[in-house]
Amino acid sequence: YSNDRSFYSADAAGEAGVAWIRRQGSPPSLVDTLSHVSVSTAYTALSTDHQYKYDVKFTRKKFRPGWSVEYKEYEFLVEASGLSAQQAESAVELGASKTFREGY
């Protein structure tokens, strides 16, 4: 039961990371030398017995076939982890991408 709660917390963290990417109106800037664009400094409580955090890394950008050259597809890796009250911990990684228009 504790492992399930930590897994679902990690899953929620992954969804929060993807939602963060969706909210970006322009390509996010790197915040460190490890290609992070968002870094959690603390866990977010989902309830009194489980919590999560996530980090988002920029992995690459590429042209989108069929789109004009100013549109680039940015790819990200969301590293998510969850904790339960019984010290169980789970982690998931998600790949996500978003198209941004550059140079306008």
N, C-alpha and C positions, 0 to 999 in steps of 0.2 A: 504494500500500500504506500509506503514512504517513497519507494523508487518510482511508483507511478506518479505521485505528486511532483517529484523533482523533474521527471520527464515532461509532464504537462506544463510545468513552469518554464522549462527550457524552450518548449514549443511556443509558449506565449511570448517569450523573449525574442524568438525568431520572427514572429509576426510583428512585434513592436519594431524590430530592426527594419523589416521590409516596409512598414508604414512610414518610418523615418525617411527612407529613400524616396517613397512616393511623394512626400511633402516638399521635397527639394525643388525649387523653381529653376535653379541653375546648378551646374556641376559643383559638388562640394569640394572644398579645399582640403588638402592633406593636413593633418594635425600633428603628425610625427613621422619619423624616418621609416616606420614599418608600414606605410601606406594607409594608415587609419584615417577615416574621414569623420568617425564618431567613436568615442570611447566612453564606456560607462565607468564612472568613478566609484559607484556604490550600487548595491542591489536595490531594486524596487520591490516593495512588499505587495504581494497580491492579496494576502490575508495574514493572519497572525502566525500561520504555520508554513507558508512557502513564499518564495521570492525569486526574482530573476534579474539578469543583466545581459547586455549585448554590446558587441563592438562591430563596427562596419569597416571593412577594408576595401579600398579601390583596387581592382585587379588589372583592368585594362579598358581601353576604349577602341572602338572599331567603326568603320563605315557601315551603314545599313544599306544592304542591296535594295535598289529601287527608290531610294530617297536621295534628295539633293545633297551635295557634299558638305553643307554646313551642319547637317544632322549627324550626330555620333551616338552610338550605343555604348553607354558606360556600364561596365560589369563590376559587380561587388560581391564580396563574401561576407555573410553575416555569421559571426561566431556568437552563439547564444548559450547561456548556462542557467540552470535552475537549482534551487536548494529547497529541501524540506526541513521541517522542524527536527526530524530524527537524523540530521546530518547527511542524508542521502543527497548526492549531487549528480546531475545529468548534463550533457552538453549535446548540442546539435549545430551543424553548419548548413547554411542555405546559400545557394547562388541566386542572385537577383540582378536584373538589369533595368536601365531606364534610358530612354532616348532624350538627349538634350540638343538644343540648337545652339551652336557656337558662333561667336563673332557678329552678333546682331546688336 
